[in-house]
Each structure stands twice: as C-alpha cells, then as structure tokens.
Amino acid sequence: MKYVYILQSIEFPEKFYTGLTNDIERRLIEHNQGKTVHTNKYAPWKLKTYIAFDDEQQAFEFERYLKTSSGRAFSIKRL
C-alpha cells in the first residue's frame, strides 16, 4: 500500500505538509525528528489525514494534485 498523507504543524497550525510513503508511522517519526529538510522548522507535526492506495501511480498522481493550488484548496475544504 502507498499512503498520501497530510501533516499539520502543532506549533504553527496554519502550516501543512503533503507527502507519500509506504509506512506512515515511520515517516511521521522522521518528520518529527527533523530528518526532512522541508518540514524540520515547523516540527512537531501531527497526522491530519491519510488516504491508502493499492495503485502506486494513482497515489503519486493524487499527491501531486494535492500540491497544486486547487489541490490545496480541496484538502483544506474536504480533508
């Protein structure tokens, strides 16, 4: 399974991060330990939502969509 996930910063609740992984728990730990350049200054993070895909290409395309302006608007309104 592949998971598209959205994190929300605990200290800066207006900051979100969208990613793709096959192990959500491990990935959240890595984000909170500062091992990811794009998220380390807004740590700690909490998992806001995730969606599981059995098709890797579909997961990749959905993650890419969520990183667009319309995808961000969709995630704020619906996820």
CNS distance restraints for C-alpha pairs under 8 A (distance, minus, plus):
assign (resid   1 and name CA) (resid  22 and name CA) 6.05 0.50 0.50
assign (resid   1 and name CA) (resid  52 and name CA) 6.41 0.50 0.50
assign (resid   1 and name CA) (resid  53 and name CA) 5.69 0.50 0.50
assign (resid   1 and name CA) (resid  54 and name CA) 4.89 0.50 0.50
assign (resid   1 and name CA) (resid  55 and name CA) 7.47 0.50 0.50
assign (resid   1 and name CA) (resid  56 and name CA) 7.62 0.50 0.50
assign (resid   2 and name CA) (resid  20 and name CA) 6.98 0.50 0.50
assign (resid   2 and name CA) (resid  21 and name CA) 5.78 0.50 0.50
assign (resid   2 and name CA) (resid  22 and name CA) 4.68 0.50 0.50
assign (resid   2 and name CA) (resid  23 and name CA) 7.93 0.50 0.50
assign (resid   2 and name CA) (resid  52 and name CA) 5.79 0.50 0.50
assign (resid   2 and name CA) (resid  53 and name CA) 5.18 0.50 0.50
assign (resid   2 and name CA) (resid  54 and name CA) 6.31 0.50 0.50
assign (resid   2 and name CA) (resid  55 and name CA) 7.34 0.50 0.50
assign (resid   2 and name CA) (resid  56 and name CA) 6.07 0.50 0.50
assign (resid   2 and name CA) (resid  59 and name CA) 6.42 0.50 0.50
assign (resid   3 and name CA) (resid  20 and name CA) 5.59 0.50 0.50
assign (resid   3 and name CA) (resid  21 and name CA) 5.32 0.50 0.50
assign (resid   3 and name CA) (resid  22 and name CA) 5.84 0.50 0.50
assign (resid   3 and name CA) (resid  23 and name CA) 7.60 0.50 0.50
assign (resid   3 and name CA) (resid  24 and name CA) 7.13 0.50 0.50
assign (resid   3 and name CA) (resid  50 and name CA) 6.34 0.50 0.50
assign (resid   3 and name CA) (resid  51 and name CA) 5.51 0.50 0.50
assign (resid   3 and name CA) (resid  52 and name CA) 4.55 0.50 0.50
assign (resid   3 and name CA) (resid  53 and name CA) 6.10 0.50 0.50
assign (resid   3 and name CA) (resid  59 and name CA) 6.88 0.50 0.50
assign (resid   4 and name CA) (resid  18 and name CA) 7.17 0.50 0.50
assign (resid   4 and name CA) (resid  19 and name CA) 5.72 0.50 0.50
assign (resid   4 and name CA) (resid  20 and name CA) 4.54 0.50 0.50
assign (resid   4 and name CA) (resid  21 and name CA) 6.68 0.50 0.50
assign (resid   4 and name CA) (resid  50 and name CA) 5.54 0.50 0.50
assign (resid   4 and name CA) (resid  51 and name CA) 5.35 0.50 0.50
assign (resid   4 and name CA) (resid  52 and name CA) 6.65 0.50 0.50
assign (resid   4 and name CA) (resid  53 and name CA) 7.92 0.50 0.50
assign (resid   4 and name CA) (resid  59 and name CA) 6.33 0.50 0.50
assign (resid   4 and name CA) (resid  60 and name CA) 7.97 0.50 0.50
assign (resid   4 and name CA) (resid  62 and name CA) 7.48 0.50 0.50
assign (resid   4 and name CA) (resid  63 and name CA) 5.96 0.50 0.50
assign (resid   5 and name CA) (resid  18 and name CA) 5.63 0.50 0.50
assign (resid   5 and name CA) (resid  19 and name CA) 5.39 0.50 0.50
assign (resid   5 and name CA) (resid  20 and name CA) 6.25 0.50 0.50
assign (resid   5 and name CA) (resid  21 and name CA) 7.92 0.50 0.50
assign (resid   5 and name CA) (resid  24 and name CA) 7.83 0.50 0.50
assign (resid   5 and name CA) (resid  47 and name CA) 7.40 0.50 0.50
assign (resid   5 and name CA) (resid  48 and name CA) 7.64 0.50 0.50
assign (resid   5 and name CA) (resid  49 and name CA) 5.78 0.50 0.50
assign (resid   5 and name CA) (resid  50 and name CA) 4.12 0.50 0.50
assign (resid   5 and name CA) (resid  51 and name CA) 6.45 0.50 0.50
assign (resid   6 and name CA) (resid  16 and name CA) 6.66 0.50 0.50
assign (resid   6 and name CA) (resid  17 and name CA) 5.54 0.50 0.50
assign (resid   6 and name CA) (resid  18 and name CA) 4.48 0.50 0.50
assign (resid   6 and name CA) (resid  19 and name CA) 6.57 0.50 0.50
assign (resid   6 and name CA) (resid  47 and name CA) 6.31 0.50 0.50
assign (resid   6 and name CA) (resid  48 and name CA) 5.53 0.50 0.50
assign (resid   6 and name CA) (resid  49 and name CA) 5.37 0.50 0.50
assign (resid   6 and name CA) (resid  50 and name CA) 6.25 0.50 0.50
assign (resid   7 and name CA) (resid  16 and name CA) 5.44 0.50 0.50
assign (resid   7 and name CA) (resid  17 and name CA) 5.05 0.50 0.50
assign (resid   7 and name CA) (resid  18 and name CA) 6.40 0.50 0.50
assign (resid   7 and name CA) (resid  45 and name CA) 6.05 0.50 0.50
assign (resid   7 and name CA) (resid  46 and name CA) 5.59 0.50 0.50
assign (resid   7 and name CA) (resid  47 and name CA) 4.67 0.50 0.50
assign (resid   7 and name CA) (resid  48 and name CA) 5.22 0.50 0.50
assign (resid   7 and name CA) (resid  49 and name CA) 7.19 0.50 0.50
assign (resid   8 and name CA) (resid  12 and name CA) 7.96 0.50 0.50
assign (resid   8 and name CA) (resid  13 and name CA) 6.08 0.50 0.50
assign (resid   8 and name CA) (resid  14 and name CA) 7.50 0.50 0.50
assign (resid   8 and name CA) (resid  15 and name CA) 5.95 0.50 0.50
assign (resid   8 and name CA) (resid  16 and name CA) 4.57 0.50 0.50
assign (resid   8 and name CA) (resid  17 and name CA) 6.60 0.50 0.50
assign (resid   8 and name CA) (resid  45 and name CA) 5.54 0.50 0.50
assign (resid   8 and name CA) (resid  46 and name CA) 5.44 0.50 0.50
assign (resid   8 and name CA) (resid  47 and name CA) 6.40 0.50 0.50
assign (resid   8 and name CA) (resid  48 and name CA) 5.91 0.50 0.50
assign (resid   9 and name CA) (resid  13 and name CA) 5.09 0.50 0.50
assign (resid   9 and name CA) (resid  14 and name CA) 7.31 0.50 0.50
assign (resid   9 and name CA) (resid  15 and name CA) 5.58 0.50 0.50
assign (resid   9 and name CA) (resid  16 and name CA) 6.32 0.50 0.50
assign (resid   9 and name CA) (resid  42 and name CA) 5.89 0.50 0.50
assign (resid   9 and name CA) (resid  43 and name CA) 6.08 0.50 0.50
assign (resid   9 and name CA) (resid  44 and name CA) 6.00 0.50 0.50
assign (resid   9 and name CA) (resid  45 and name CA) 4.44 0.50 0.50
assign (resid   9 and name CA) (resid  46 and name CA) 6.36 0.50 0.50
assign (resid  10 and name CA) (resid  43 and name CA) 7.17 0.50 0.50
assign (resid  10 and name CA) (resid  44 and name CA) 5.80 0.50 0.50
assign (resid  10 and name CA) (resid  45 and name CA) 5.50 0.50 0.50
assign (resid  10 and name CA) (resid  46 and name CA) 6.50 0.50 0.50
assign (resid  11 and name CA) (resid  42 and name CA) 7.05 0.50 0.50
assign (resid  11 and name CA) (resid  43 and name CA) 7.32 0.50 0.50
assign (resid  11 and name CA) (resid  44 and name CA) 7.00 0.50 0.50
assign (resid  12 and name CA) (resid  42 and name CA) 6.61 0.50 0.50
assign (resid  15 and name CA) (resid  42 and name CA) 7.49 0.50 0.50
assign (resid  17 and name CA) (resid  39 and name CA) 7.35 0.50 0.50
assign (resid  18 and name CA) (resid  63 and name CA) 6.98 0.50 0.50
assign (resid  18 and name CA) (resid  66 and name CA) 7.23 0.50 0.50
assign (resid  18 and name CA) (resid  67 and name CA) 7.00 0.50 0.50
assign (resid  19 and name CA) (resid  63 and name CA) 6.57 0.50 0.50
assign (resid  20 and name CA) (resid  59 and name CA) 7.45 0.50 0.50
assign (resid  20 and name CA) (resid  60 and name CA) 7.21 0.50 0.50
assign (resid  20 and name CA) (resid  63 and name CA) 6.66 0.50 0.50
assign (resid  21 and name CA) (resid  27 and name CA) 7.07 0.50 0.50
assign (resid  23 and name CA) (resid  27 and name CA) 6.20 0.50 0.50
assign (resid  24 and name CA) (resid  28 and name CA) 6.09 0.50 0.50
assign (resid  25 and name CA) (resid  29 and name CA) 6.36 0.50 0.50
assign (resid  26 and name CA) (resid  30 and name CA) 6.30 0.50 0.50
assign (resid  27 and name CA) (resid  31 and name CA) 6.26 0.50 0.50
assign (resid  28 and name CA) (resid  32 and name CA) 6.20 0.50 0.50
assign (resid  28 and name CA) (resid  45 and name CA) 7.41 0.50 0.50
assign (resid  28 and name CA) (resid  46 and name CA) 7.66 0.50 0.50
assign (resid  28 and name CA) (resid  47 and name CA) 7.44 0.50 0.50
assign (resid  29 and name CA) (resid  33 and name CA) 6.07 0.50 0.50
assign (resid  30 and name CA) (resid  34 and name CA) 6.42 0.50 0.50
assign (resid  30 and name CA) (resid  35 and name CA) 5.34 0.50 0.50
assign (resid  30 and name CA) (resid  36 and name CA) 6.88 0.50 0.50
assign (resid  31 and name CA) (resid  35 and name CA) 5.86 0.50 0.50
assign (resid  31 and name CA) (resid  36 and name CA) 5.63 0.50 0.50
assign (resid  31 and name CA) (resid  39 and name CA) 6.35 0.50 0.50
assign (resid  31 and name CA) (resid  40 and name CA) 6.61 0.50 0.50
assign (resid  31 and name CA) (resid  43 and name CA) 7.13 0.50 0.50
assign (resid  31 and name CA) (resid  44 and name CA) 7.67 0.50 0.50
assign (resid  31 and name CA) (resid  45 and name CA) 7.13 0.50 0.50
assign (resid  32 and name CA) (resid  40 and name CA) 7.19 0.50 0.50
assign (resid  32 and name CA) (resid  43 and name CA) 5.54 0.50 0.50
assign (resid  32 and name CA) (resid  44 and name CA) 5.07 0.50 0.50
assign (resid  32 and name CA) (resid  45 and name CA) 6.05 0.50 0.50
assign (resid  33 and name CA) (resid  40 and name CA) 7.63 0.50 0.50
assign (resid  33 and name CA) (resid  43 and name CA) 7.98 0.50 0.50
assign (resid  34 and name CA) (resid  39 and name CA) 7.07 0.50 0.50
assign (resid  34 and name CA) (resid  40 and name CA) 4.38 0.50 0.50
assign (resid  34 and name CA) (resid  41 and name CA) 7.71 0.50 0.50
assign (resid  34 and name CA) (resid  43 and name CA) 7.12 0.50 0.50
assign (resid  35 and name CA) (resid  40 and name CA) 6.87 0.50 0.50
assign (resid  36 and name CA) (resid  40 and name CA) 5.84 0.50 0.50
assign (resid  39 and name CA) (resid  43 and name CA) 6.50 0.50 0.50
assign (resid  49 and name CA) (resid  79 and name CA) 6.81 0.50 0.50
assign (resid  52 and name CA) (resid  59 and name CA) 7.86 0.50 0.50
assign (resid  53 and name CA) (resid  58 and name CA) 7.06 0.50 0.50
assign (resid  53 and name CA) (resid  59 and name CA) 5.76 0.50 0.50
assign (resid  55 and name CA) (resid  59 and name CA) 6.41 0.50 0.50
assign (resid  56 and name CA) (resid  60 and name CA) 6.20 0.50 0.50
assign (resid  57 and name CA) (resid  61 and name CA) 6.18 0.50 0.50
assign (resid  58 and name CA) (resid  62 and name CA) 6.12 0.50 0.50
assign (resid  59 and name CA) (resid  63 and name CA) 6.14 0.50 0.50
assign (resid  60 and name CA) (resid  64 and name CA) 6.20 0.50 0.50
assign (resid  61 and name CA) (resid  65 and name CA) 6.13 0.50 0.50
assign (resid  62 and name CA) (resid  66 and name CA) 6.20 0.50 0.50
assign (resid  63 and name CA) (resid  67 and name CA) 6.50 0.50 0.50
assign (resid  64 and name CA) (resid  68 and name CA) 6.93 0.50 0.50
assign (resid  65 and name CA) (resid  70 and name CA) 7.76 0.50 0.50
assign (resid  65 and name CA) (resid  71 and name CA) 5.27 0.50 0.50
assign (resid  66 and name CA) (resid  70 and name CA) 7.45 0.50 0.50
assign (resid  66 and name CA) (resid  71 and name CA) 3.88 0.50 0.50
assign (resid  66 and name CA) (resid  72 and name CA) 5.40 0.50 0.50
assign (resid  66 and name CA) (resid  74 and name CA) 7.63 0.50 0.50
assign (resid  66 and name CA) (resid  75 and name CA) 6.91 0.50 0.50
assign (resid  67 and name CA) (resid  71 and name CA) 5.92 0.50 0.50
assign (resid  67 and name CA) (resid  72 and name CA) 6.11 0.50 0.50
assign (resid  68 and name CA) (resid  72 and name CA) 6.09 0.50 0.50
assign (resid  69 and name CA) (resid  73 and name CA) 6.31 0.50 0.50
assign (resid  70 and name CA) (resid  74 and name CA) 6.13 0.50 0.50
assign (resid  71 and name CA) (resid  75 and name CA) 6.13 0.50 0.50
assign (resid  72 and name CA) (resid  76 and name CA) 6.20 0.50 0.50
assign (resid  73 and name CA) (resid  77 and name CA) 6.20 0.50 0.50
assign (resid  74 and name CA) (resid  78 and name CA) 5.70 0.50 0.50
assign (resid  74 and name CA) (resid  79 and name CA) 7.34 0.50 0.50
assign (resid  75 and name CA) (resid  79 and name CA) 4.69 0.50 0.50
